Amino acid sequence: DPWYWYHLDEDSKESQKADEYLREIKEQDLLGEAVKQCVEAAGYEHEPETQKMLLRVREQQSPLFSCLFSQAASFGKCFLSNFRPELFVHMCRDLRVLNAVRDYTVGIPLTLPQYPFMLVHRKLYPLAFEICRYLKTPEYQGVSRVLKHWACCKVQQKEEADEVIARAISVKLGETAGISYSDIAAKAYECGRTELAIKLLEFEPRSGEQVPLLLKMKRSQLALSKAIESGDTDLVYTVVTYLKNEMNRGDFFMTLRNQPVALSLYRQFCKHQEPETLKDLFNQDDDHQELGNFYVRASYQEGKLETRVSLLQSAVDEYNKAKNEFAAKATEEEIRLLRFQRRVEEEKGERVLGCSLHDTLHCLLTLGLHKQAEQLYKDFRVPDKRYWWLKLTALAEKEDWEELEKFAKSKKSPIGYLPFVEVCVKHLNKYEAKKYVSKVTPEQKVKAHLAVGDLEGAAEAAIERRSEGEVSLVLSRCSATTDRTIVDRLNRARAAAAKK
């Protein structure tokens, strides 16, 4: 600011108007900016006298170099109540260093923007290192940058062995913040030192930085191992995709066989994206069990019955090769069921193709195709209890009470007759439910009578069986006002049982 330069000059002459001028500038809110510009201008001056004039400091000589120590802030700064001193302090510190390296004993005419990294480019690493520490530069901005530059130069020294250079860099850098070993390894690779680059990557803790460079160096096997060690599935997929594009199919599959984790992940990918590739993988490994599973899954994607049956037959063959008798038999039964369902569709026009055995039976019974249901029940050896439950629920849903009664009388029920009572009640038909109460076993009589709302019958059955639990159950269902007679009868029976 020209005004401030003028008043600095006036102040140095002890002008009486200096104070007046400075206050006038302050009133215009220009004084803070003027002080800031003077401090910054000092950094671009090479002459210590000019620096002192701008900063208003006193010079003190040292045997090695000229140092500037602040005696007092500039005259203008005294008029600012909120001026931050950091800019002034940092500039004094920077000028000490600059004046030291400009001294004839060092002879490096650096400017403020150039240091300390111009020293780095001149390979004066110890000096740059000490300057960064003296200036208290944040490690990642100062020391780390110096060390990284040193390491990048070190890898270019052809006369030293890879092992020696890698060890020297590791010892020097250690775990210094802000340094990526992958960047140094990339520099080594650019210089044609691939083995050195690989050794340096061993010190890189981040797999995400190791793998891309290893792929660039055509070390795909090592890249795959590093990706798997990282546990990052996305990284593994990246390497696998690269290998797939770079290798022929046979070599690619052989590589994956040696890496079970990568093979498993690739199978998951193929399962959703490339099913035919998955089939080729199983064929190459002679994995008949998985091939059988593949054909079964593929069959459900087909709409044509002939194609589906053909795929299932292939699955049977593979299961037999894998000596999995259960899977082979289950698949054969699925083929039989599909053919049976097709016949039903052709003869009756009802769509049942693709349904499970349970759903097919339920559908046939609901549609009243009892003959076909009976045939399916016998052909597939459906357990008696399961079939009776299916037919009972299907007839009740259809509300075919006459057919249900015929079914109950056809032969002795393997599931008992309490289910008949409960299913009828569930479908709001207590009249039909009462027909089966008399057939219920004594142990289930109380439950049957209670299900149809017959408290008197339930009380009689409970007293007859002399069961304290059943008596209590019936009492819990009785009302003290409307069912007084039954309650008294049950209480008398309980008292009589207690006396005995």
N, C-alpha and C positions, 0 to 999 in steps of 0.2 A: 504494500500500500504506500503510495508516494507521500501521503501525509505523515505516516508513521516514520518513514525514513527521514523526513525533514525534522520531525520532533526528536528523533534519536540524536540527530546532529545538534539540534538546539540544546538538548539536555547535556550533551557532552561539553558544551560551551558554558554550562550553568546559566542558560538564558532564563530570565525571569518569566518569560511568556510560555516556557515549556509546559508547566503545570496547567496553564489556561488552555493551551492547545489540546493537550491530552484529554482534558475533561470534555472539551467540545467534541472530540472524536468519539468519546465514550457515549455521549448523549445521542450520537447518530448510530449507535450499536455497531460500530466498525472496529472498535479497539480489540476485541477478541480475535477477529479475523486477521487483523494486522499483526498481532503477537504471533499467531499461528504461522503466518507466512514468513515472518522473520526467522522463526525456529527452523522451518523447513528449508529456507534459503541457506541457512548456515550449513546444512548437510551437503549442499552442492558447491560450496566454496572450498578451494584448495589451500588458500592462505589462512594460517591460524589467526593472524591479526584481524582479518575480515570476519572470521568465525566469532572471535571474541567481541568484536563490535556488535555483531548481531545478537549474541547471547549475553553480553555484558558480564564476562567472566574474567578471572585473573589467571594468567599463565604461570605454571610451575614446571620447571625443567627437570627431566630425569636423565640419567647417564645414557639410557638406551634410546629413548624416544621422547618426543614432546607430548606431554599430557595436559589436558585441560580439566581443571577442577572448578566447579561452580562455586562462586562466592555469594552471589545473590541473583535473584531473578531479574529479568530486564525491567527497566524503569516502568514501562507500560503495564507489565504484568502486575505491578503493585497496585494498580488501580482497578484490577478485576477481582471480585470476591469469589467467583465460582470457576476460575480457570483451573483446569485439571493439569497437574504437574507432570503426568506420565510422559507426555510428548517432549517436554523440556529435558527430563531425566534421560529418556531413551536416546535423544539426539546427542546429549553429552557423551553417553556411553559409546554410541556409534562413532563419534568424531575421535574419541580416544583411540579406537581401533584403526580407523582410516589414517589418522596422522602417524600411527606407529608403522603401518605397512608402507606408507609413502616415504618414510624416512630413508635416507640414502643407504643405511645399513641393510635394508630389505629391498627397497627400490621397486615397489610395485605401485604404480599410480592408479589405484582403483577409485571408482566413483561410488556414490552411495548405492545406486541400483545394482551395481556389479558384485558387490561383496556380500557374503563370503564365497559365493559359488563360482566367481571367476578364479578364485584360488583352487577350487576343485578341478576346474578345467585345465589349470596349469599343473595339476597333480600334486599340489602342496597340501596333501591331506592332513598331516599333523597340525599345521597352522590353522586350516579351516575348522578342524575338529575343536581346537582350543578356543577359537573365536566364538563358535556356536555355544560352547559351554560358558564362556565369559558373559556373552550376551543373554544367557538363559533362554535361548530360543527353544520352543517346544520340541521335544525329541523327534517327533515325526516330521517336523519341518526343517530341522537342523542336522543333528547328528545322524539321523537315519538316512537322509539324502546324501550326506558325505560318504557314509559307509557303503551305500548302494552304488554310488559312482565308483568308489574304490574297487568294489567287488566286480563290477562290469569291466573295469580295466584289467583286473587280475586275471580274468578268464581268457584274456587275449594274449597272455604271456606264453608263447609257444614252447619255450625252453623248459618249462616245468611240467611234471607229470600230472595227469588228471587227479589222481588220489591226493597228491600233495596240495594242489590248489583247492580242491573241495574241502580238505581238512582245515586249511588255513582260513578259508572263508567262513566255515562253520564256527571255528574258535573265535574269530574276530567279531562276527555278527551276533552269534548266540541267539537270543530271543528278543533282539531289539525291536521295539514297536515300529510299525510302519514300513517294514522291509518285507518284500515278497521274494522268496527264493525262486519262484517261478519266473519272475522278470529277469533275474540273473541267469537262470538256466536258459531262457529264451535267447539271451545275448550270447551265451556259449554256443548254442545251436547255430546261431547266425554266423558264428566264427568257424563253423565246421567241426566243433568238438561235441559230438553227440553223446559220447560216453560220459564226459564231464557234466553235460546237461542232465543226464539221468541221475548221476550221483548227487547233484545239487537238489534235484527234485525230491530226493529222499528226506531232505530237511524241511520241505514244504508241508506244513500241517494240514492244509486245506486240499482235500481231494479234488474239489471243483476247479482248483488251479493246476493241479498235476495232470489230470486226464486230458484236457484239450491239447496241451503241449506234447504229451506222449503220442497222441493220435497224429499230430502234425509231424512228429519224428518217425511215423510208421512203426511205432512200438505198440501195436494194438493189443497184443497178449498182456503186456504189462499194464496197459491202460484199463483193460477189463478187470484184472486182478485188483487194481487200486479202486476202481469204481465199486466192486463188490465189497471190499474192505470198508468203504465209507458207509455202507448201509443205505445209500441214497438210490432209490429205485429209478428215479428220473435219470440219474447219471449212468446207471447200468443200461437203461433203454437207449440212451444216446450212443454209448459205445457199441451196443448190439446192432443198432441201425447202421452205424458206420461200417461195422464188419460185414453186415449183409450186403451193403453196396460195393464193398471193396473186394470181397472174396467170391470164389465160385461156390456153388451150392454145397458140394461135398465137403470142401474144407471148412466152410462156415458151420455145418452141422457137427463136424468132428471137433471143432474148437469149442462149441457149446457143450459137447458131451464131457469135456474135461472141466467144465465149470457148472456144477449142478444148480447153483443159485441163478445164474444167468439163463440156463436152460429152462428152469421152472418159470421165470418171468417171461421168457419168450413164448413158452407154451400158453401162458395166460393171454398174451397179446394175440397169438394166432387163433386161440379159441374164439375170440370175438371179432377179429379182423380178417384172418387168413386161414379158414378151416382146412383147406386143401394142403397148406404147408404143414399144418399140425399132423395131418394124416401121413405125410411123407416122413416127418420126424419119427413117428411111431413105427413106420415100416423099416426105417433104417436101423432102429434100435431093437427090432423084433419084439416090440412090446405088444403082445397079442391081447392082453387084458385091456389096455388103453385103446387099442384099435377097435375092440368090441364095443367099448363105451362110446367111441366116436361114431360108429355105425348106428348105434341106438339113438344117440342125439340127432344124427342126421336124418333118421327115419321120421322124426316128429316134425321136420321142416318140409316134408313132402306131402302133397295133396293127393296124389294118385296112390291107390291101394297097392297096385302091382309094384311100384317103385319102393313103397314103404316096406312091403313084405320082402322084397329082394335085399334091401339094406339090413333088415332084421335077420335074414338068413345068413348074410355075411357076418353079422355079429355072433350068431350061433357058432359058425365055423371058427371064429377067432377065440371065443370062450372055450371051445373044445381044445384048441391048441394050447390055451393057457391053463387047461385042466381045471376050469372053474365050472363044475357040474351044475351048481345051483343057478348061476347066471345063465348058462346055456338052456337049462330046463325052463326057467322063467321066461326067457325070450321066445322059446318054442310055444309056450302057452299064450304069449301075446300074439303070435302069428295066428294060432287057432282062434283066439278071441276075435281078431280082426276079420277073419273069414266068416265066422259065425255072425258078426254084426252086419257084414255085407249081405248075407243071405236074408237076415231079418229086414233090412232096408229094401231089398228087392221084392220080398214077398209081402211085407206089410206096409211099406212106405214110411216107416218111422225112422228118424235119424238117430242112430245110436253109435255110429262109427267113431272110434277114437275114445269112447268112454271107458272108464275102468270097469272091472268085473262087478264090483259092488254097485256102481251107478247103472250099469246095464241091467242087472237083475232088478233093481228098484224101478227102473223105467218100464221094463216089461211087465212087472206086477201092477204098476200104476195104470198101464194101458190095458190091463186085463188079458195080456198074452200069457196066461198061466202055463200053457203047454210048452211054449218056448222057454219060459223061466225054469220050469221043471227040468227040461233037457239040459239047460246050461248048468243048473245046480248039480246034476249027476255027472255031466262031462268033466266039469272042473273040480269035482269033489269038494264042493263048498261045505264047510262044517254045518251040522244040523242046527245048532243054536244060532249061528249067524243067519242061516236061511230063514228060520222061523221069525227071528226079529225083523228081518227085512220084509217078509210077507205081511207080518202083523202091522207094521207101521205103514206100509204101502196101502193095504186095504182100509186102514182107519183113515188115512189121508183122503182116500177116494170115497169114504163113507159107504163102502160096500159091506154093510153089516151082515147081510145074508151069507155072502161068500166067506166072511170072517168066521161066522158060526160053523159053517161046513168045515172050514180049515181046522178049527179047534177040535172038532169031533172026528177028524180023519184018523188021527192016532194020538198017542199020549205025547203031550207037549214036552220037548226037552228043556224048555225054559220055564216050565211051570205055567200057572194060570194067573198069578198076580199081575204080570205084565199086561195081560189082556184087560184086566180090570183098570189098571192105571192108564193105558192108552185110550180106552173108551172114555174114561173120565176126562182125560186131557182134551179130547175132541168133543166134550160137553154132551156126552150121551150116557147118563147114569143108568138109563133103562137097560141098555145093552150090557153095561158093566156088571149089573146085578146077576146076569145070567151065568157069569163065571165065578161068582163068589163061592158058590157051593163046591167048586172044583179045586179051590185053593187048599194047600196043605194046612194042617192045624197050626203050624208055626207062623203062618202068614195070614190066618183068619182075621185077627184083630185089625191089621193094616188094611185088608180088603174091605171089611165092614166100614171102617172109618173113611176109606176112599170114596165110598158111595153114600156116605152120610148116615149110615145105620148105626146109631150109638147103642141102641138096645142089643143088636146082634154083636157088636164089638164088646159090650159089657159081659154078655153071656159067654163069649169065647174066652175072654180074659179070666172070668171066674172059673170056667171049666179047666183052664190050663194052670190055674193057681199061680199066675205069674205076677209078682209084685210090680215089676216094671211095666207090664201091659196094663195092669189096673191103674197105675199112676198116669199112663198115657191117655187112657179113656177118660179119667177124671179131669185131665187138663183140657179136654175138648168139651166137657159138659158145662152147662150154665146152671148156676145155683138156683135160679128161679124156674126156668122152663123144664129142666131135666132133674127135678128134685128127687123123683122116684128112683131114677137110675143111680144118682149119687148116693142115696141112702143104701141101696142094694150093694153097691161096690164097697162102701165103708163097712157094712156088716160082714161082707166076705173078707175084707182085709183084717177086721178084728178077729174073726173066727180063725183065720190062718195064723194070726199072731199068738192065740191061745195054745194052738197045737205046737 
